[in-house]
Amino acid sequence: MTPEENKQLILAELDRLYPQPKPELHFTNPYETLVAVMLSAQCTDARVNIVVQDLFAKYPSVAALAEAEP
């Protein structure tokens, strides 16, 4: 099997297993994406989705987060 044939086989299997993949993290803009991805390295995506609801409500933008007290 050539590398190209192997690649196509793998892609076909992934398409079969995950026909409509979507990200587990919930986000609506680049700021939320960055924060969610950084947090996801520390816990599960499900937990991140819970935590960021309050975080983004309190700090809805990069500017608001930058003005926060440490």
All heavy atoms as TSV, in Angstrom:
chain	resi	resn	atom	element	x	y	z
A	1	MET	N	N	0.840	-1.176	0.000
A	1	MET	CA	C	0.000	0.000	0.000
A	1	MET	C	C	0.889	1.244	0.000
A	1	MET	O	O	1.818	1.342	0.798
A	1	MET	CB	C	-0.909	-0.038	1.240
A	1	MET	CG	C	-1.821	1.152	1.340
A	1	MET	SD	S	-2.923	1.141	2.785
A	1	MET	CE	C	-3.949	-0.239	2.432
A	2	THR	N	N	0.575	2.157	-0.874
A	2	THR	CA	C	1.360	3.397	-0.942
A	2	THR	C	C	0.947	4.328	0.193
A	2	THR	O	O	-0.152	4.173	0.767
A	2	THR	CB	C	1.131	4.112	-2.291
A	2	THR	OG1	O	-0.216	4.612	-2.308
A	2	THR	CG2	C	1.395	3.209	-3.478
A	3	PRO	N	N	1.778	5.303	0.518
A	3	PRO	CA	C	1.391	6.272	1.552
A	3	PRO	C	C	0.069	6.991	1.209
A	3	PRO	O	O	-0.758	7.223	2.095
A	3	PRO	CB	C	2.560	7.247	1.585
A	3	PRO	CG	C	3.731	6.429	1.148
A	3	PRO	CD	C	3.173	5.494	0.110
A	4	GLU	N	N	-0.131	7.300	-0.061
A	4	GLU	CA	C	-1.373	7.968	-0.466
A	4	GLU	C	C	-2.585	7.053	-0.263
A	4	GLU	O	O	-3.630	7.496	0.226
A	4	GLU	CB	C	-1.294	8.401	-1.929
A	4	GLU	CG	C	-2.530	9.132	-2.433
A	4	GLU	CD	C	-2.826	10.435	-1.705
A	4	GLU	OE1	O	-1.902	11.071	-1.172
A	4	GLU	OE2	O	-4.005	10.815	-1.669
A	5	GLU	N	N	-2.449	5.780	-0.603
A	5	GLU	CA	C	-3.541	4.830	-0.394
A	5	GLU	C	C	-3.832	4.662	1.104
A	5	GLU	O	O	-4.993	4.591	1.516
A	5	GLU	CB	C	-3.197	3.470	-1.016
A	5	GLU	CG	C	-3.171	3.482	-2.528
A	5	GLU	CD	C	-2.581	2.208	-3.108
A	5	GLU	OE1	O	-1.704	1.587	-2.459
A	5	GLU	OE2	O	-3.001	1.853	-4.225
A	6	ASN	N	N	-2.786	4.618	1.895
A	6	ASN	CA	C	-2.930	4.504	3.345
A	6	ASN	C	C	-3.658	5.730	3.905
A	6	ASN	O	O	-4.570	5.600	4.729
A	6	ASN	CB	C	-1.560	4.336	3.993
A	6	ASN	CG	C	-1.666	3.935	5.453
A	6	ASN	OD1	O	-2.514	3.146	5.824
A	6	ASN	ND2	N	-0.793	4.496	6.266
A	7	LYS	N	N	-3.261	6.899	3.423
A	7	LYS	CA	C	-3.910	8.136	3.860
A	7	LYS	C	C	-5.394	8.114	3.517
A	7	LYS	O	O	-6.243	8.442	4.359
A	7	LYS	CB	C	-3.238	9.349	3.216
A	7	LYS	CG	C	-3.876	10.675	3.591
A	7	LYS	CD	C	-3.212	11.836	2.904
A	7	LYS	CE	C	-3.888	12.021	1.564
A	7	LYS	NZ	N	-3.458	13.226	0.858
A	8	GLN	N	N	-5.740	7.709	2.311
A	8	GLN	CA	C	-7.137	7.662	1.886
A	8	GLN	C	C	-7.937	6.654	2.713
A	8	GLN	O	O	-9.092	6.904	3.053
A	8	GLN	CB	C	-7.235	7.343	0.388
A	8	GLN	CG	C	-6.698	8.427	-0.517
A	8	GLN	CD	C	-7.350	9.780	-0.276
A	8	GLN	OE1	O	-8.547	9.887	-0.050
A	8	GLN	NE2	N	-6.537	10.825	-0.306
A	9	LEU	N	N	-7.319	5.531	3.045
A	9	LEU	CA	C	-7.972	4.525	3.875
A	9	LEU	C	C	-8.274	5.090	5.264
A	9	LEU	O	O	-9.379	4.919	5.806
A	9	LEU	CB	C	-7.087	3.279	3.977
A	9	LEU	CG	C	-7.651	2.104	4.742
A	9	LEU	CD1	C	-8.856	1.517	4.018
A	9	LEU	CD2	C	-6.582	1.041	4.927
A	10	ILE	N	N	-7.308	5.768	5.828
A	10	ILE	CA	C	-7.480	6.381	7.156
A	10	ILE	C	C	-8.567	7.444	7.108
A	10	ILE	O	O	-9.450	7.494	7.982
A	10	ILE	CB	C	-6.151	6.968	7.658
A	10	ILE	CG1	C	-5.172	5.842	7.967
A	10	ILE	CG2	C	-6.366	7.864	8.882
A	10	ILE	CD1	C	-3.745	6.291	8.209
A	11	LEU	N	N	-8.545	8.306	6.105
A	11	LEU	CA	C	-9.561	9.352	5.990
A	11	LEU	C	C	-10.961	8.765	5.806
A	11	LEU	O	O	-11.931	9.264	6.384
A	11	LEU	CB	C	-9.222	10.296	4.834
A	11	LEU	CG	C	-8.000	11.189	5.056
A	11	LEU	CD1	C	-7.675	11.982	3.801
A	11	LEU	CD2	C	-8.218	12.113	6.242
A	12	ALA	N	N	-11.077	7.709	5.031
A	12	ALA	CA	C	-12.373	7.057	4.833
A	12	ALA	C	C	-12.887	6.474	6.146
A	12	ALA	O	O	-14.083	6.587	6.467
A	12	ALA	CB	C	-12.257	5.966	3.768
A	13	GLU	N	N	-12.010	5.884	6.934
A	13	GLU	CA	C	-12.414	5.315	8.222
A	13	GLU	C	C	-12.823	6.421	9.199
A	13	GLU	O	O	-13.810	6.293	9.934
A	13	GLU	CB	C	-11.282	4.467	8.813
A	13	GLU	CG	C	-11.623	3.788	10.113
A	13	GLU	CD	C	-12.743	2.758	10.025
A	13	GLU	OE1	O	-13.214	2.425	8.912
A	13	GLU	OE2	O	-13.181	2.282	11.092
A	14	LEU	N	N	-12.093	7.517	9.208
A	14	LEU	CA	C	-12.467	8.642	10.064
A	14	LEU	C	C	-13.827	9.210	9.663
A	14	LEU	O	O	-14.652	9.545	10.521
A	14	LEU	CB	C	-11.393	9.728	10.021
A	14	LEU	CG	C	-10.097	9.400	10.756
A	14	LEU	CD1	C	-9.037	10.449	10.464
A	14	LEU	CD2	C	-10.339	9.281	12.252
A	15	ASP	N	N	-14.076	9.319	8.367
A	15	ASP	CA	C	-15.382	9.785	7.884
A	15	ASP	C	C	-16.495	8.834	8.313
A	15	ASP	O	O	-17.596	9.270	8.650
A	15	ASP	CB	C	-15.386	9.914	6.357
A	15	ASP	CG	C	-14.676	11.161	5.873
A	15	ASP	OD1	O	-14.505	12.103	6.673
A	15	ASP	OD2	O	-14.300	11.184	4.683
A	16	ARG	N	N	-16.209	7.539	8.315
A	16	ARG	CA	C	-17.212	6.563	8.735
A	16	ARG	C	C	-17.493	6.676	10.232
A	16	ARG	O	O	-18.643	6.656	10.676
A	16	ARG	CB	C	-16.739	5.139	8.403
A	16	ARG	CG	C	-17.777	4.065	8.692
A	16	ARG	CD	C	-17.227	2.660	8.469
A	16	ARG	NE	N	-16.270	2.267	9.491
A	16	ARG	CZ	C	-16.587	1.884	10.734
A	16	ARG	NH1	N	-17.846	1.872	11.129
A	16	ARG	NH2	N	-15.652	1.530	11.590
A	17	LEU	N	N	-16.442	6.812	11.021
A	17	LEU	CA	C	-16.585	6.877	12.471
A	17	LEU	C	C	-17.155	8.211	12.961
A	17	LEU	O	O	-17.879	8.261	13.951
A	17	LEU	CB	C	-15.235	6.617	13.143
A	17	LEU	CG	C	-14.676	5.215	13.010
A	17	LEU	CD1	C	-13.239	5.165	13.515
A	17	LEU	CD2	C	-15.542	4.220	13.754
A	18	TYR	N	N	-16.781	9.284	12.291
A	18	TYR	CA	C	-17.172	10.638	12.702
A	18	TYR	C	C	-17.745	11.382	11.497
A	18	TYR	O	O	-17.094	12.265	10.937
A	18	TYR	CB	C	-15.970	11.388	13.268
A	18	TYR	CG	C	-15.252	10.626	14.357
A	18	TYR	CD1	C	-14.050	9.973	14.097
A	18	TYR	CD2	C	-15.774	10.554	15.649
A	18	TYR	CE1	C	-13.387	9.260	15.090
A	18	TYR	CE2	C	-15.123	9.849	16.636
A	18	TYR	CZ	C	-13.927	9.208	16.357
A	18	TYR	OH	O	-13.280	8.514	17.337
A	19	PRO	N	N	-18.981	11.060	11.100
A	19	PRO	CA	C	-19.525	11.617	9.860
A	19	PRO	C	C	-19.724	13.131	9.878
A	19	PRO	O	O	-19.611	13.775	8.840
A	19	PRO	CB	C	-20.858	10.892	9.689
A	19	PRO	CG	C	-21.194	10.371	11.026
A	19	PRO	CD	C	-19.899	10.156	11.750
A	20	GLN	N	N	-20.021	13.715	11.022
A	20	GLN	CA	C	-20.219	15.158	11.106
A	20	GLN	C	C	-19.526	15.691	12.363
A	20	GLN	O	O	-20.184	16.080	13.331
A	20	GLN	CB	C	-21.706	15.500	11.118
A	20	GLN	CG	C	-22.398	15.113	9.835
A	20	GLN	CD	C	-23.874	15.435	9.864
A	20	GLN	OE1	O	-24.430	15.845	10.876
A	20	GLN	NE2	N	-24.529	15.252	8.741
A	21	PRO	N	N	-18.205	15.730	12.347
A	21	PRO	CA	C	-17.488	16.159	13.553
A	21	PRO	C	C	-17.729	17.632	13.850
A	21	PRO	O	O	-17.932	18.435	12.944
A	21	PRO	CB	C	-16.023	15.891	13.205
A	21	PRO	CG	C	-15.963	15.987	11.727
A	21	PRO	CD	C	-17.291	15.465	11.244
A	22	LYS	N	N	-17.731	17.962	15.137
A	22	LYS	CA	C	-17.841	19.349	15.562
A	22	LYS	C	C	-17.049	19.506	16.852
A	22	LYS	O	O	-16.849	18.543	17.588
A	22	LYS	CB	C	-19.296	19.750	15.763
A	22	LYS	CG	C	-19.998	18.960	16.833
A	22	LYS	CD	C	-21.433	19.399	16.997
A	22	LYS	CE	C	-22.020	18.595	18.150
A	22	LYS	NZ	N	-23.264	19.090	18.614
A	23	PRO	N	N	-16.591	20.703	17.136
A	23	PRO	CA	C	-15.826	20.897	18.366
A	23	PRO	C	C	-16.713	20.743	19.597
A	23	PRO	O	O	-17.895	21.086	19.582
A	23	PRO	CB	C	-15.298	22.332	18.248
A	23	PRO	CG	C	-16.171	22.991	17.251
A	23	PRO	CD	C	-16.707	21.922	16.353
A	24	GLU	N	N	-16.146	20.221	20.663
A	24	GLU	CA	C	-16.875	20.063	21.917
A	24	GLU	C	C	-16.917	21.362	22.715
A	24	GLU	O	O	-17.819	21.571	23.510
A	24	GLU	CB	C	-16.241	18.955	22.765
A	24	GLU	CG	C	-16.367	17.574	22.152
A	24	GLU	CD	C	-17.810	17.101	22.057
A	24	GLU	OE1	O	-18.609	17.391	22.964
A	24	GLU	OE2	O	-18.136	16.444	21.056
A	25	LEU	N	N	-15.912	22.222	22.505
A	25	LEU	CA	C	-15.878	23.496	23.217
A	25	LEU	C	C	-16.885	24.460	22.609
A	25	LEU	O	O	-17.069	24.503	21.396
A	25	LEU	CB	C	-14.479	24.116	23.139
A	25	LEU	CG	C	-13.365	23.376	23.862
A	25	LEU	CD1	C	-12.028	24.005	23.559
A	25	LEU	CD2	C	-13.621	23.350	25.353
A	26	HIS	N	N	-17.527	25.251	23.470
A	26	HIS	CA	C	-18.477	26.253	23.005
A	26	HIS	C	C	-17.800	27.619	22.983
A	26	HIS	O	O	-17.258	28.058	23.994
A	26	HIS	CB	C	-19.689	26.297	23.936
A	26	HIS	CG	C	-20.394	24.986	24.039
A	26	HIS	ND1	N	-21.197	24.665	25.095
A	26	HIS	CD2	C	-20.421	23.901	23.226
A	26	HIS	CE1	C	-21.697	23.463	24.930
A	26	HIS	NE2	N	-21.221	22.966	23.801
A	27	PHE	N	N	-17.840	28.279	21.845
A	27	PHE	CA	C	-17.238	29.601	21.704
A	27	PHE	C	C	-17.902	30.337	20.555
A	27	PHE	O	O	-18.514	29.724	19.691
A	27	PHE	CB	C	-15.727	29.503	21.474
A	27	PHE	CG	C	-15.345	28.593	20.340
A	27	PHE	CD1	C	-15.309	29.052	19.033
A	27	PHE	CD2	C	-15.030	27.262	20.577
A	27	PHE	CE1	C	-14.959	28.207	17.983
A	27	PHE	CE2	C	-14.678	26.412	19.535
A	27	PHE	CZ	C	-14.653	26.899	18.239
A	28	THR	N	N	-17.793	31.678	20.576
A	28	THR	CA	C	-18.418	32.470	19.522
A	28	THR	C	C	-17.472	33.449	18.851
A	28	THR	O	O	-17.849	34.086	17.872
A	28	THR	CB	C	-19.617	33.270	20.077
A	28	THR	OG1	O	-19.150	34.149	21.105
A	28	THR	CG2	C	-20.684	32.344	20.642
A	29	ASN	N	N	-16.268	33.597	19.392
A	29	ASN	CA	C	-15.314	34.544	18.809
A	29	ASN	C	C	-13.884	34.114	19.164
A	29	ASN	O	O	-13.698	33.199	19.975
A	29	ASN	CB	C	-15.616	35.968	19.299
A	29	ASN	CG	C	-15.570	36.085	20.807
A	29	ASN	OD1	O	-14.598	35.677	21.449
A	29	ASN	ND2	N	-16.627	36.629	21.401
A	30	PRO	N	N	-12.886	34.753	18.576
A	30	PRO	CA	C	-11.493	34.347	18.836
A	30	PRO	C	C	-11.082	34.433	20.310
A	30	PRO	O	O	-10.345	33.577	20.795
A	30	PRO	CB	C	-10.673	35.303	17.976
A	30	PRO	CG	C	-11.592	35.670	16.856
A	30	PRO	CD	C	-12.959	35.743	17.493
A	31	TYR	N	N	-11.546	35.452	21.020
A	31	TYR	CA	C	-11.234	35.584	22.452
A	31	TYR	C	C	-11.732	34.363	23.219
A	31	TYR	O	O	-10.988	33.738	23.976
A	31	TYR	CB	C	-11.868	36.872	22.977
A	31	TYR	CG	C	-12.074	36.949	24.477
A	31	TYR	CD1	C	-10.993	36.927	25.362
A	31	TYR	CD2	C	-13.347	37.071	25.020
A	31	TYR	CE1	C	-11.178	37.007	26.729
A	31	TYR	CE2	C	-13.540	37.160	26.391
A	31	TYR	CZ	C	-12.455	37.124	27.236
A	31	TYR	OH	O	-12.649	37.204	28.593
A	32	GLU	N	N	-12.990	34.001	23.029
A	32	GLU	CA	C	-13.553	32.848	23.714
A	32	GLU	C	C	-12.858	31.551	23.306
A	32	GLU	O	O	-12.631	30.671	24.130
A	32	GLU	CB	C	-15.055	32.748	23.449
A	32	GLU	CG	C	-15.852	33.874	24.083
A	32	GLU	CD	C	-17.336	33.779	23.795
A	32	GLU	OE1	O	-17.783	32.790	23.167
A	32	GLU	OE2	O	-18.068	34.695	24.209
A	33	THR	N	N	-12.503	31.456	22.035
A	33	THR	CA	C	-11.797	30.268	21.549
A	33	THR	C	C	-10.457	30.107	22.256
A	33	THR	O	O	-10.115	29.026	22.737
A	33	THR	CB	C	-11.586	30.344	20.025
A	33	THR	OG1	O	-12.832	30.552	19.390
A	33	THR	CG2	C	-10.926	29.081	19.498
A	34	LEU	N	N	-9.698	31.185	22.316
A	34	LEU	CA	C	-8.380	31.142	22.956
A	34	LEU	C	C	-8.487	30.738	24.421
A	34	LEU	O	O	-7.776	29.843	24.885
A	34	LEU	CB	C	-7.680	32.499	22.829
A	34	LEU	CG	C	-6.341	32.629	23.537
A	34	LEU	CD1	C	-5.317	31.657	22.954
A	34	LEU	CD2	C	-5.828	34.054	23.466
A	35	VAL	N	N	-9.376	31.380	25.152
A	35	VAL	CA	C	-9.525	31.071	26.584
A	35	VAL	C	C	-9.989	29.627	26.766
A	35	VAL	O	O	-9.448	28.895	27.598
A	35	VAL	CB	C	-10.491	32.065	27.252
A	35	VAL	CG1	C	-10.802	31.636	28.686
A	35	VAL	CG2	C	-9.906	33.471	27.238
A	36	ALA	N	N	-10.973	29.203	25.989
A	36	ALA	CA	C	-11.490	27.838	26.121
A	36	ALA	C	C	-10.417	26.793	25.821
A	36	ALA	O	O	-10.302	25.795	26.531
A	36	ALA	CB	C	-12.703	27.645	25.212
A	37	VAL	N	N	-9.628	27.029	24.793
A	37	VAL	CA	C	-8.573	26.070	24.440
A	37	VAL	C	C	-7.515	26.021	25.535
A	37	VAL	O	O	-7.048	24.942	25.909
A	37	VAL	CB	C	-7.953	26.411	23.071
A	37	VAL	CG1	C	-6.682	25.619	22.833
A	37	VAL	CG2	C	-8.960	26.143	21.965
A	38	MET	N	N	-7.144	27.182	26.073
A	38	MET	CA	C	-6.153	27.204	27.150
A	38	MET	C	C	-6.673	26.446	28.374
A	38	MET	O	O	-5.944	25.677	29.002
A	38	MET	CB	C	-5.783	28.635	27.506
A	38	MET	CG	C	-4.986	29.319	26.400
A	38	MET	SD	S	-4.727	31.064	26.664
A	38	MET	CE	C	-3.671	31.051	28.086
A	39	LEU	N	N	-7.926	26.653	28.716
A	39	LEU	CA	C	-8.499	25.956	29.872
A	39	LEU	C	C	-8.659	24.464	29.614
A	39	LEU	O	O	-8.551	23.657	30.539
A	39	LEU	CB	C	-9.843	26.578	30.247
A	39	LEU	CG	C	-9.793	27.980	30.841
A	39	LEU	CD1	C	-11.206	28.530	31.013
A	39	LEU	CD2	C	-9.044	27.982	32.158
A	40	SER	N	N	-8.908	24.094	28.371
A	40	SER	CA	C	-9.134	22.676	28.073
A	40	SER	C	C	-7.880	21.833	28.285
A	40	SER	O	O	-7.981	20.622	28.427
A	40	SER	CB	C	-9.663	22.494	26.650
A	40	SER	OG	O	-8.653	22.734	25.698
A	41	ALA	N	N	-6.729	22.466	28.347
A	41	ALA	CA	C	-5.500	21.729	28.639
A	41	ALA	C	C	-5.453	21.327	30.112
A	41	ALA	O	O	-4.664	20.465	30.497
A	41	ALA	CB	C	-4.280	22.572	28.284
A	42	GLN	N	N	-6.297	21.950	30.929
A	42	GLN	CA	C	-6.276	21.709	32.366
A	42	GLN	C	C	-7.426	20.826	32.853
A	42	GLN	O	O	-7.373	20.287	33.957
A	42	GLN	CB	C	-6.330	23.042	33.114
A	42	GLN	CG	C	-5.229	24.006	32.722
A	42	GLN	CD	C	-3.844	23.430	32.915
A	42	GLN	OE1	O	-3.576	22.817	33.945
A	42	GLN	NE2	N	-2.975	23.595	31.956
A	43	CYS	N	N	-8.490	20.721	32.071
A	43	CYS	CA	C	-9.638	19.912	32.481
A	43	CYS	C	C	-10.430	19.495	31.245
A	43	CYS	O	O	-10.038	19.789	30.124
A	43	CYS	CB	C	-10.516	20.675	33.473
A	43	CYS	SG	S	-11.185	22.212	32.834
A	44	THR	N	N	-11.562	18.854	31.444
A	44	THR	CA	C	-12.344	18.356	30.319
A	44	THR	C	C	-13.052	19.497	29.595
A	44	THR	O	O	-13.316	20.558	30.178
A	44	THR	CB	C	-13.413	17.357	30.788
A	44	THR	OG1	O	-14.362	18.050	31.603
A	44	THR	CG2	C	-12.791	16.193	31.547
A	45	ASP	N	N	-13.395	19.264	28.340
A	45	ASP	CA	C	-14.129	20.262	27.562
A	45	ASP	C	C	-15.484	20.544	28.204
A	45	ASP	O	O	-15.943	21.689	28.211
A	45	ASP	CB	C	-14.322	19.787	26.124
A	45	ASP	CG	C	-13.018	19.767	25.329
A	45	ASP	OD1	O	-11.998	20.269	25.842
A	45	ASP	OD2	O	-13.024	19.255	24.204
A	46	ALA	N	N	-16.115	19.516	28.745
A	46	ALA	CA	C	-17.411	19.714	29.406
A	46	ALA	C	C	-17.278	20.671	30.582
A	46	ALA	O	O	-18.121	21.556	30.779
A	46	ALA	CB	C	-17.971	18.372	29.872
A	47	ARG	N	N	-16.229	20.529	31.378
A	47	ARG	CA	C	-16.003	21.416	32.526
A	47	ARG	C	C	-15.692	22.832	32.040
A	47	ARG	O	O	-16.168	23.814	32.609
A	47	ARG	CB	C	-14.867	20.876	33.394
A	47	ARG	CG	C	-14.473	21.777	34.550
A	47	ARG	CD	C	-15.570	22.082	35.515
A	47	ARG	NE	N	-16.107	20.887	36.117
A	47	ARG	CZ	C	-17.216	20.860	36.857
A	47	ARG	NH1	N	-17.887	21.966	37.102
A	47	ARG	NH2	N	-17.660	19.743	37.359
A	48	VAL	N	N	-14.901	22.958	30.986
A	48	VAL	CA	C	-14.589	24.277	30.429
A	48	VAL	C	C	-15.877	24.980	30.028
A	48	VAL	O	O	-16.069	26.166	30.324
A	48	VAL	CB	C	-13.631	24.167	29.221
A	48	VAL	CG1	C	-13.503	25.513	28.502
A	48	VAL	CG2	C	-12.267	23.676	29.662
A	49	ASN	N	N	-16.773	24.274	29.353
A	49	ASN	CA	C	-18.024	24.884	28.905
A	49	ASN	C	C	-18.847	25.415	30.078
A	49	ASN	O	O	-19.536	26.423	29.952
A	49	ASN	CB	C	-18.838	23.886	28.086
A	49	ASN	CG	C	-18.202	23.605	26.742
A	49	ASN	OD1	O	-17.487	24.431	26.184
A	49	ASN	ND2	N	-18.448	22.426	26.214
A	50	ILE	N	N	-18.754	24.765	31.232
A	50	ILE	CA	C	-19.459	25.225	32.427
A	50	ILE	C	C	-18.778	26.473	32.998
A	50	ILE	O	O	-19.430	27.478	33.296
A	50	ILE	CB	C	-19.514	24.103	33.487
A	50	ILE	CG1	C	-20.385	22.953	32.992
A	50	ILE	CG2	C	-20.014	24.638	34.829
A	50	ILE	CD1	C	-20.270	21.681	33.813
A	51	VAL	N	N	-17.475	26.406	33.148
A	51	VAL	CA	C	-16.709	27.481	33.785
A	51	VAL	C	C	-16.755	28.777	32.979
A	51	VAL	O	O	-16.909	29.863	33.546
A	51	VAL	CB	C	-15.242	27.038	33.994
A	51	VAL	CG1	C	-14.359	28.190	34.416
A	51	VAL	CG2	C	-15.184	25.906	35.006
A	52	VAL	N	N	-16.641	28.676	31.666
A	52	VAL	CA	C	-16.547	29.899	30.862
A	52	VAL	C	C	-17.861	30.675	30.807
A	52	VAL	O	O	-17.849	31.869	30.509
A	52	VAL	CB	C	-16.012	29.624	29.435
A	52	VAL	CG1	C	-14.587	29.118	29.493
A	52	VAL	CG2	C	-16.920	28.708	28.654
A	53	GLN	N	N	-18.973	30.041	31.135
A	53	GLN	CA	C	-20.243	30.788	31.159
A	53	GLN	C	C	-20.144	31.972	32.116
A	53	GLN	O	O	-20.445	33.108	31.747
A	53	GLN	CB	C	-21.399	29.880	31.558
A	53	GLN	CG	C	-21.774	28.884	30.503
A	53	GLN	CD	C	-22.912	27.980	30.966
A	53	GLN	OE1	O	-23.541	28.209	31.990
A	53	GLN	NE2	N	-23.168	26.952	30.188
A	54	ASP	N	N	-19.695	31.721	33.333
A	54	ASP	CA	C	-19.539	32.802	34.315
A	54	ASP	C	C	-18.381	33.722	33.951
A	54	ASP	O	O	-18.478	34.945	34.106
A	54	ASP	CB	C	-19.313	32.232	35.712
A	54	ASP	CG	C	-20.545	31.539	36.265
A	54	ASP	OD1	O	-21.664	31.822	35.784
A	54	ASP	OD2	O	-20.389	30.693	37.177
A	55	LEU	N	N	-17.294	33.143	33.486
A	55	LEU	CA	C	-16.127	33.942	33.127
A	55	LEU	C	C	-16.461	34.950	32.029
A	55	LEU	O	O	-16.164	36.142	32.157
A	55	LEU	CB	C	-14.980	33.032	32.669
A	55	LEU	CG	C	-13.702	33.746	32.239
A	55	LEU	CD1	C	-13.002	34.362	33.446
A	55	LEU	CD2	C	-12.782	32.786	31.517
A	56	PHE	N	N	-17.099	34.495	30.962
A	56	PHE	CA	C	-17.413	35.396	29.851
A	56	PHE	C	C	-18.547	36.357	30.199
A	56	PHE	O	O	-18.644	37.435	29.616
A	56	PHE	CB	C	-17.718	34.608	28.586
A	56	PHE	CG	C	-16.541	33.827	28.056
A	56	PHE	CD1	C	-16.725	32.619	27.423
A	56	PHE	CD2	C	-15.244	34.294	28.198
A	56	PHE	CE1	C	-15.653	31.893	26.925
A	56	PHE	CE2	C	-14.155	33.574	27.717
A	56	PHE	CZ	C	-14.363	32.378	27.076
A	57	ALA	N	N	-19.403	35.993	31.144
A	57	ALA	CA	C	-20.433	36.930	31.600
A	57	ALA	C	C	-19.783	38.092	32.356
A	57	ALA	O	O	-20.170	39.248	32.192
A	57	ALA	CB	C	-21.444	36.219	32.485
A	58	LYS	N	N	-18.765	37.769	33.164
A	58	LYS	CA	C	-18.082	38.803	33.951
A	58	LYS	C	C	-17.075	39.587	33.116
A	58	LYS	O	O	-16.913	40.794	33.297
A	58	LYS	CB	C	-17.374	38.151	35.143
A	58	LYS	CG	C	-16.801	39.139	36.122
A	58	LYS	CD	C	-16.323	38.452	37.386
A	58	LYS	CE	C	-15.822	39.468	38.395
A	58	LYS	NZ	N	-15.424	38.835	39.648
A	59	TYR	N	N	-16.396	38.905	32.200
A	59	TYR	CA	C	-15.372	39.528	31.344
A	59	TYR	C	C	-15.692	39.200	29.887
A	59	TYR	O	O	-15.110	38.285	29.310
A	59	TYR	CB	C	-13.980	39.011	31.716
A	59	TYR	CG	C	-13.638	39.192	33.173
A	59	TYR	CD1	C	-13.584	38.108	34.035
A	59	TYR	CD2	C	-13.392	40.461	33.698
A	59	TYR	CE1	C	-13.293	38.261	35.380
A	59	TYR	CE2	C	-13.097	40.630	35.041
A	59	TYR	CZ	C	-13.045	39.529	35.874
A	59	TYR	OH	O	-12.752	39.695	37.210
A	60	PRO	N	N	-16.607	39.934	29.268
A	60	PRO	CA	C	-17.074	39.595	27.923
A	60	PRO	C	C	-16.107	39.929	26.787
A	60	PRO	O	O	-16.370	39.570	25.643
A	60	PRO	CB	C	-18.366	40.400	27.790
A	60	PRO	CG	C	-18.173	41.553	28.709
A	60	PRO	CD	C	-17.351	41.044	29.854
A	61	SER	N	N	-15.020	40.579	27.117
A	61	SER	CA	C	-14.065	40.956	26.060
A	61	SER	C	C	-12.639	40.908	26.603
A	61	SER	O	O	-12.419	40.844	27.810
A	61	SER	CB	C	-14.351	42.365	25.551
A	61	SER	OG	O	-14.052	43.305	26.582
A	62	VAL	N	N	-11.698	40.973	25.695
A	62	VAL	CA	C	-10.284	41.010	26.078
A	62	VAL	C	C	-10.020	42.247	26.916
A	62	VAL	O	O	-9.317	42.194	27.922
A	62	VAL	CB	C	-9.373	40.967	24.822
A	62	VAL	CG1	C	-7.921	41.169	25.205
A	62	VAL	CG2	C	-9.559	39.682	24.061
A	63	ALA	N	N	-10.601	43.373	26.537
A	63	ALA	CA	C	-10.413	44.624	27.281
A	63	ALA	C	C	-10.935	44.481	28.709
A	63	ALA	O	O	-10.274	44.933	29.671
A	63	ALA	CB	C	-11.107	45.776	26.561
A	64	ALA	N	N	-12.103	43.881	28.877
A	64	ALA	CA	C	-12.652	43.699	30.219
A	64	ALA	C	C	-11.754	42.788	31.052
A	64	ALA	O	O	-11.524	43.055	32.237
A	64	ALA	CB	C	-14.062	43.118	30.121
A	65	LEU	N	N	-11.234	41.744	30.450
A	65	LEU	CA	C	-10.345	40.828	31.165
A	65	LEU	C	C	-9.024	41.529	31.525
A	65	LEU	O	O	-8.494	41.353	32.627
A	65	LEU	CB	C	-10.078	39.580	30.341
A	65	LEU	CG	C	-9.274	38.476	30.998
A	65	LEU	CD1	C	-9.954	37.979	32.270
A	65	LEU	CD2	C	-9.054	37.333	30.035
A	66	ALA	N	N	-8.523	42.364	30.624
A	66	ALA	CA	C	-7.267	43.079	30.871
A	66	ALA	C	C	-7.395	44.045	32.044
A	66	ALA	O	O	-6.410	44.320	32.743
A	66	ALA	CB	C	-6.838	43.836	29.617
A	67	GLU	N	N	-8.581	44.563	32.276
A	67	GLU	CA	C	-8.803	45.525	33.377
A	67	GLU	C	C	-9.086	44.829	34.705
A	67	GLU	O	O	-9.190	45.487	35.731
A	67	GLU	CB	C	-9.956	46.461	33.017
A	67	GLU	CG	C	-9.619	47.382	31.866
A	67	GLU	CD	C	-10.801	48.242	31.442
A	67	GLU	OE1	O	-11.854	48.193	32.116
A	67	GLU	OE2	O	-10.671	48.958	30.450
A	68	ALA	N	N	-9.196	43.519	34.712
A	68	ALA	CA	C	-9.510	42.779	35.936
A	68	ALA	C	C	-8.351	42.827	36.908
A	68	ALA	O	O	-7.183	42.896	36.506
A	68	ALA	CB	C	-9.827	41.334	35.595
A	69	GLU	N	N	-8.703	42.790	38.182
A	69	GLU	CA	C	-7.680	42.714	39.216
A	69	GLU	C	C	-7.145	41.281	39.260
A	69	GLU	O	O	-7.916	40.338	39.132
A	69	GLU	CB	C	-8.272	43.096	40.579
A	69	GLU	CG	C	-8.637	44.562	40.702
A	69	GLU	CD	C	-7.427	45.468	40.635
A	69	GLU	OE1	O	-6.382	45.132	41.213
A	69	GLU	OE2	O	-7.528	46.525	39.977
A	70	PRO	N	N	-5.841	41.115	39.471
A	70	PRO	CA	C	-5.285	39.751	39.564
A	70	PRO	C	C	-5.869	38.990	40.745
A	70	PRO	O	O	-6.264	39.536	41.725
A	70	PRO	CB	C	-3.788	39.978	39.773
A	70	PRO	CG	C	-3.515	41.379	39.374
A	70	PRO	CD	C	-4.803	42.124	39.521
